[in-house]
Amino acid sequence: MKFKLPQLFGNRIGAEYKEALAMNAEYDRQRQSRGQIATPENSIKHLYNQMHVDPDLRQSILHLRYMDKTDGRIKQIHKRMARDVTKGGLMLKWKGKENKRITKLWQQFCQRVQLNNRNKLFSDARGAAMEGNLPIQWVLSSDMKICGGIRMPSETIVPRVDGTGRFKDMQEAYKQVDPLTGKELARFSFWQLTMVRLEPDNFDDMGSLGRPYLDATRTIWQKLTMTEEDLVIRRRHRAPQKLAHVLEGYTAPEMQEYKQEVESNAGQVQTDFFMNKKGAVNAIQGDANLDQIADVSYLLDTFFAGSPAPKGLFGYVEDLARDVLEDLKADYYQEVDSLQDMISQAYREGFYLDLLLQGINPDASDFTIEFAERNTETKNQRADRALKLQAMGTPQDMVWEEAGLDVSRVKAKLKEQDNTHNPYPEKTTDKKPEETSNKKPTVNVTPNNAPKGESATTISTRGGN
């Protein structure tokens, strides 16, 4: 497919999407809100940001990029979050009856936009965690289909809003500004650029952008790195053993002569000192208080208290009970799930736009775009719950969804498997693929037969348990 990037800045959005925009505009006119959405401080800030990018957000993002480059802990936090968020990839989840046409269009959309590429998802998730925003520019091909979703640097994107926090013009909702020269590089319609924000001050204030995950911990990180550097310098200067020469009754020339003699033999191993006057040579030990790093431990705890992940996941496990670590991990997985919802919202809006450009109303079908694996549960927990739902007689499609599987892909594989063992694969039956599959196991749920009062799941087949 031939990409035509210059067409991105035009107004070729298709008759269907123009009609949808007109309907939304009419709906907005009928329900016009009153008052000012943005706070008084943000209202003045929005007016200033029309002339340049947000200096606070830009400084925060630049600082976090530097932290990620120089500190392995920061890099590991961003890397771990991106890895956990994109684990399993994206899937189309149906809440109602499946529309095979939309399912096929979703697969084609993922292939064009590279959403089936783990590296693409990882890059978007890492950028969202580091910058606090995920602006995606949708690229159109010559046949009016979305052929690319490009992540833009969020510190260069400026929402064109008025003092109340509303867009001035939906056809020019965002603009990109060069932070160094202040030159305007491009303008984007509301449909051309999807901006999802992480914990903005006000969701309804379109000029209020999100904040990076580690934004509030930047000052603590500076103190921590400074203290660690001072600790190393102190250890280096106090580590070697020193000798104190107490020479009572020595005159200044005699002292200088003795000093020169000792320093001239500094390269040799000296075991004895000889003096004909009263004096003493006392050894001063090096720094023996190596375990007194309470200040570093305090700053380290404070830093990880403001990060989404507990420090126990990064090797700091001293005096950390396993139960406490499990609770902290559960809280971290909640953060990962919220980041998954934010990122999948951007892809969902892009797919909605792709359907509108092809003349399909996405609101006519009840579906959503989600990441396949939610980290609040382990794979065993999801499989256990899916088997219990199967034992309760839940429809097979819902069982596969609860197990974190792509229903359409499972059905296609079951059909392919049946055709493989069928000598006449071209003939079809009225049975569904899951009904023509091989022998199903019998699932039984035994209450109160597992640790902590949970139910146990047993699976038996015809050949035995």
DAWOWO-V801836 format. One line per field, one symbol per residue. ss: DSSP state (H for helix, E for strand, - for the rest). psi: psi as a letter, one per 20 degrees, with the letter a starting at -180 (. if undefined). Layout:
ss = ???
psi = ???
This chain:
ss = --E-HHHHH-----HHHHHHHHHHHHHHHH---------HHHHHHHHHH-----HHHHHHHHHHHHHHHH-HHHHHHHHHHHHHH----EEEEE-----HHHHHHHHHHHHHH----HHHHHHHHHHHHHH-EEEEEEEEE----EEEEEEE-HHHEEE-E-----E--HHH-EEEE------EEEEE----EEEEE-----------------HHHHHHHHHHHHHHHHHHHHHHHH---EEEEEE----HHHHHHHHHHHHH--------------EEEEEE---------HHHHHHHHHHHH-----HHHH-------HHHHHHHHHHHHHHHHHHHHHHHHHHHHHHHHHHHH----HHH--EEEEE-------HHHHHHHHHHHHH----HHHHHHH----HHHHHHHHHHHHHHH--------------------EEEEE----HHH--EEEEEE--E-
psi = pppnhhihjakniqhghghhhgghghhhhhlprqapgqqhghghhhghiiirrohggghgghghhgghhiphgghhggggghghgjpiaqqopphbppohghgghgghghhgikijohhggggggghghhiiqnpppppqrhklqpjqoppqohiipopnraiijqpgphimhqqppohgijpphrqprhhhopopqolrhohioiiorrqqgkgijghhhghghghhghgggghhhigqqqpooonpjprghhghghghgghhkhiqophqppqjrprqoppoqaoilhinkhhghghgghgihiqhqqihikinjpkoqhhghhghhhhghggghhhghgghhghghhhgghghhjkpohiiqnrrprqhppiiqrhhgghghhhhhhhikqqhghghghikqoghhgghhgghghhhipimhipqriqqhhhjrapqqppqpoqkkrqkjrqqpppqrhia.
